[in-house]
């Protein structure tokens, strides 16, 4: 017997929207205006978002226990209380 769970998609930027199965909440359908994957400092390459991107300050602080969102993938502190969506926090 196969079992599966339908996805819940929250606090995402999906240009053009999402019409697949499951439920959605706080989906931004605008162009996220992303930069290229590159070395923006830190440990891994990231995709920078410009200050005017709809992903700026659109994340959530409501995450599962044990998940640390205090820094982005570069180790940059997410200090304004409104995290950006993705691995890159605009400074």
N, C-alpha and C positions, 0 to 999 in steps of 0.2 A: 504494500500500500504506500502510495506517495502522499506526503503531506507538505504543505507549503503555507506561507503566510503572505498575504497581500502587503505591499509596501505602504508605509506612511512617510510621505515626503514633506518636510517642514523646513522653513527658513532657507530656501534655495533660490538661486538665480537660474532659471531655465528659459533662455530666450525663446519666445514663441509659445511658452506654456507647456503643460503636461496633460495629456488626455488618456494616459494608460490606466491600468487597474490600481486599486488602492485608494487611499485618501491623501489629500494635500492640505497644507496650512501655511500661509504666509509665503506663497510662491511669487517671486518677482519675475515678470515676463519680458522686461525690457532688455536691451543690449547691455551687457555688463561692462563694456568698454575695457576689456582686459588687455594687458600688455603681453609680450612674449614670455615664454618660459626662459628664465635666465638666472644668473647669479646675482641676487639682490642682497647678498650678505647672508651670513648664517651657515647652517649645516647642509642644506639641500637647495637645489634650484626652486624658485617660486615664480608665480605669475603675479606681477604687481597689479594693483587696481588703482586707478587715478582717484583723486579726491572727489570728483563728481560722479563716480560710479554708483549705481543703485545698490551695490553690494556693501557700500560703506555704512557702517553702523546698523546694518540690517540683520545681524546674527542674533543669537539668543544666548542667555546665560543659564537657561534651563537645560541641563545636560545630565546624563546618567551618573550615578555615584561612581567615583573613581576616574572620571574623565577630567583631565586638567586643561582648561582653556585659558589659563592666565597668560600664556605667551603664544605667539604664532610659530610657524615651522622654523623661523629663523632665530627664535629665542627672544623676539621683541615683545615687551610687555604690552598686554591689552589693558590699558589703564583707564580708559574713559568710561567704563561700565556698559558700553554699547559695542560689542565686538563686530568686526567686519566679517562678512561671509567668506570663508576660504582660509587658505594657509598663510595669507599675507595681511598684516595689520597696517593700515595707512598711519603714518606718523605726522 
